[in-house]
Amino acid sequence: LEGYQQLQYPYELMQAQLYAGYFHMQLHQGDIAEQYFADASQLAMQLGSHHWQQVSQFYLAFGVLDQGLNQQQRGGHTQRPERLQQAITALNRYLSEDHNPHWHAAAQLFLGWAYADLGQYEKATTTLMQAYQNNQQLGMPITAAYADFSWMYVQLQLNQPQAVIDHAAGRQPITRLQARYLARAWYQLGHSQQAAEVLSRFQQQHPDLWLPQDEQRLRDYRNAHASGGSQSILLA
């Protein structure tokens, strides 16, 4: 960054700023990332590059979203509704323009997360399903899986476990949260054995993704089945 500033290479500096911002996003330091993305957006404007303006605006919305989402489960901050509203405005503005379909599908996922975190589940349902379908069509299985388990979580919040089961019919989970939420749907319908089978099958197929808390949840479902389903199991 310092080198490109001294050399007065604006294009290379803009690229470095985007990389720096993305680095801080991986650490969930959205406030630091936002500044890098804002600087990159300003340079893109000065360079007259519509493409890089769109890219930086996409990441800028991502940085704002990160600051709004409730991140207490990972030891981070609580929800910041005003930042989520800002992210929703920025993402909707981004989605109203023509751009790379892969970025469009990713922005739909981010928008769905913002709606879900605010408890706007009807909007989240529609947006996340669109993100899932678009990423599937684009051959982006991991991003599609993120949209998929986010949609599943929303359905469970809406007390629609059967919708989760119907949606997952004929497919095997490829992420922990897909397996977890599918198992939870079976459990909410009173089928603890099927819930345990979902997790057991996922453990066999993806042992590298299996964590100690998954083992505990599997035991809980098996115990619930043995006790006639009387045991209470948290969704989180």
For each residue, the residues with C-beta under 8 A, 3 or more apart:
1: 4 5 13 16 17 20
2: 5 6
3: 6 7
4: 1 7 9 12 13 16
5: 1 2 8 13
6: 2 3
7: 3 4 12
8: 5
9: 4 12 13
10: 13 14 43 46 47
11: 14 15 43 47
12: 4 7 9 15 16
13: 1 4 5 9 10 16 17 43
14: 10 11 17 18 40 43 44 47 52 56
15: 11 12 18 19
16: 1 4 12 13 19 20
17: 1 13 14 20 21 36 37 39 40 43
18: 14 15 21 22 36 37 40 55 56 59
19: 15 16 22 23
20: 1 16 17 23 24 36
21: 17 18 24 25 32 33 34 35 36 37 40 59 63
22: 18 19 25 26 33 59
23: 19 20 26 27 33
24: 20 21 27 29 30 32 33 36
25: 21 22 28 29 30 33 59 62 63 66
26: 22 23
27: 23 24
28: 25 66 71 74 76
29: 24 25 32 33
30: 24 25 33 34 62 63 64 65 66 67
31: 34 35 63 67
32: 21 24 29 35 36
33: 21 22 23 24 25 29 30 36 37 59 62 63 66
34: 21 30 31 37 38 60 63 64 67
35: 21 31 32 38 39
36: 17 18 20 21 24 32 33 39 40
37: 17 18 21 33 34 40 41 56 59 60 62 63
38: 34 35 41 42 56 60
39: 17 35 36 42 43
40: 14 17 18 21 36 37 43 44 52 56 59
41: 37 38 44 45 53 56 57 60
42: 38 39 45 46
43: 10 11 13 14 17 39 40 46 47 52
44: 14 40 41 47 49 52 53 55 56
45: 41 42 48 53
46: 10 42 43
47: 10 11 14 43 44 52
48: 45
49: 44 52 53
50: 53 54
51: 54 55
52: 14 40 43 44 47 49 55 56
53: 41 44 45 49 50 56 57
54: 50 51 57 58 94 97 99 103
55: 18 44 51 52 58 59 103
56: 14 18 37 38 40 41 44 52 53 59 60
57: 41 53 54 60 61 90 93 94
58: 54 55 61 62 94 103 106 107
59: 18 21 22 25 33 37 40 55 56 62 63
60: 34 37 38 41 56 57 63 64 90
61: 57 58 64 65 87 90 91 94 107 110
62: 25 30 33 37 58 59 65 66 110
63: 21 25 30 31 33 34 37 59 60 66 67
64: 30 34 60 61 67 68 83 86 87 90
65: 30 61 62 68 69 83 84 87 91 110 113 114
66: 25 28 30 33 62 63 69
67: 30 31 34 63 64 77 80 83
68: 64 65 79 80 81 82 83 84 85 86 87 114 117
69: 65 66 79 84 113 114 117
70: 73 77 78 79 117
71: 28 74 75 76 77
72: 75 76 77 78
73: 70 236
74: 28 71
75: 71 72
76: 28 71 72
77: 67 70 71 72 80
78: 70 72
79: 68 69 70 84 117 118
80: 67 68 77 83 84
81: 68 84 85 118
82: 68 85 86
83: 64 65 67 68 80 86 87
84: 65 68 69 79 80 81 87 88 114 117 118
85: 68 81 82 88 89 118
86: 64 68 82 83 89 90
87: 61 64 65 68 83 84 90 91 110 111 114
88: 84 85 91 92 111 114 115
89: 85 86 92 93
90: 57 60 61 64 86 87 93 94
91: 61 65 87 88 94 95 107 110 111 114
92: 88 89 95 96 111
93: 57 89 90 96 97
94: 54 57 58 61 90 91 97 99 107
95: 91 92 104 107 108 111
96: 92 93
97: 54 93 94
98:
99: 54 94 103 104
100: 103 104
101: 104 105 134 138
102: 105 106 138 140
103: 54 55 58 99 100 106 107
104: 95 99 100 101 107 108 134
105: 101 102 108 109 131 134 135 138 140 143
106: 58 102 103 109 110 131 135 143
107: 58 61 91 94 95 103 104 110 111
108: 95 104 105 111 112 127 128 130 131 134 147
109: 105 106 112 113 128 131 135 143 146 147 150
110: 61 62 65 87 91 106 107 113 114
111: 87 88 91 92 95 107 108 114 115 127 131
112: 108 109 115 116 124 127 128 131 147 150 151
113: 65 69 109 110 116 117 124 150
114: 65 68 69 84 87 88 91 110 111 117 118
115: 88 111 112 118 120 121 123 124 127
116: 112 113 119 120 121 124 128 150 153 154 157
117: 68 69 70 79 84 113 114
118: 79 81 84 85 114 115
119: 116 157
120: 115 116 123 124
121: 115 116 124 125 154 157 158
122: 125 126
123: 115 120 126 127
124: 112 113 115 116 120 121 127 128 150 151 154
125: 121 122 128 129 151 154 155 158
126: 122 123 129 130
127: 108 111 112 115 123 124 130 131
128: 108 109 112 116 124 125 131 132 147 150 151 154
129: 125 126 132 133 147 151
130: 108 126 127 133 134
131: 105 106 108 109 111 112 127 128 134 135 143 144 147
132: 128 129 135 136 144 147 148 151
133: 129 130 136 137
134: 101 104 105 108 130 131 137 138
135: 105 106 109 131 132 138 140 141 143 144 147
136: 132 133 139 140 141 144
137: 133 134
138: 101 102 105 134 135
139: 136
140: 102 105 135 136 143 144
141: 135 136 144 145 174
142: 145 146
143: 105 106 109 131 135 140 146 147
144: 131 132 135 136 140 141 147 148
145: 141 142 148 149 174 175 178
146: 109 142 143 149 150 175
147: 108 109 112 128 129 131 132 135 143 144 150 151
148: 132 144 145 151 152 167 178
149: 145 146 152 153 175 177 178 180 181
150: 109 112 113 116 124 128 146 147 153 154
151: 112 124 125 128 129 132 147 148 154 155 167
152: 148 149 155 156 164 167 168 177 178 181 182 185
153: 116 149 150 156 157 177 181
154: 116 121 124 125 128 150 151 157 158
155: 125 151 152 158 160 161 163 164 167 185
156: 152 153 159 160 161 164 181 184 185 188 235
157: 116 119 121 153 154
158: 121 125 154 155
159: 156 188
160: 155 156 163 164
161: 155 156 164 165 184 185 186 188 189
162: 165 166 185 189
163: 155 160 166 167
164: 152 155 156 160 161 167 168 181 182 184 185
165: 161 162 168 169 182 185 186 189
166: 162 163 169
167: 148 151 152 155 163 164
168: 152 164 165 171 173 178 182 185
169: 165 166
170:
171: 168
172: 201 202 205
173: 168 176 178 179 182 198 202
174: 141 145 178 206
175: 145 146 149 178 179 209
176: 173 179 180 202 206 209 210 211 214
177: 149 152 153 180 181
178: 145 148 149 152 168 173 174 175 181 182
179: 173 175 176 182 183 198 199 202
180: 149 176 177 183 184 199 214 217
181: 149 152 153 156 164 177 178 184 185
182: 152 164 165 168 173 178 179 185 186 198
183: 179 180 186 187 194 195 196 198 199 217 221
184: 156 161 164 180 181 187 188 195 233 235
185: 152 155 156 161 162 164 165 168 181 182 188 189
186: 161 165 182 183 189 191 192 194 195 198
187: 183 184 190 191 192 195 221 224 233
188: 156 159 161 184 185
189: 161 162 165 185 186
190: 187 229
191: 186 187 194 195
192: 186 187 195 196 221 222 224 225 229
193: 196 197 221 225
194: 183 186 191 197 198
195: 183 184 186 187 191 192 198 199 221 224
196: 183 192 193 199 200 218 221 222 225
197: 193 194 200 201
198: 173 179 182 183 186 194 195 201 202
199: 179 180 183 195 196 202 203 214 217 218 221
200: 196 197 203 204 218
201: 172 197 198 204 205
202: 172 173 176 179 198 199 205 206 209 210 214
203: 199 200 206 207 210 214 218
204: 200 201 207
205: 172 201 202
206: 174 176 202 203 209 210
207: 203 204 210
208:
209: 175 176 202 206
210: 176 202 203 206 207 214 215
211: 176 214 215
212: 215 216
213: 216 217
214: 176 180 199 202 203 210 211 217 218
215: 210 211 212 218 219
216: 212 213 219 220
217: 180 183 199 213 214 220 221 233
218: 196 199 200 203 214 215 221 222
219: 215 216 222 223
220: 216 217 223 224 231 233
221: 183 187 192 193 195 196 199 217 218 224 225 233
222: 192 196 218 219 225 226
223: 219 220 226 227 231
224: 187 192 195 220 221 227 229 230 231 233
225: 192 193 196 221 222 228 229
226: 222 223
227: 223 224 230 231
228: 225
229: 190 192 224 225
230: 224 227
231: 220 223 224 227
232:
233: 184 187 217 220 221 224
234:
235: 156 184
236: 73
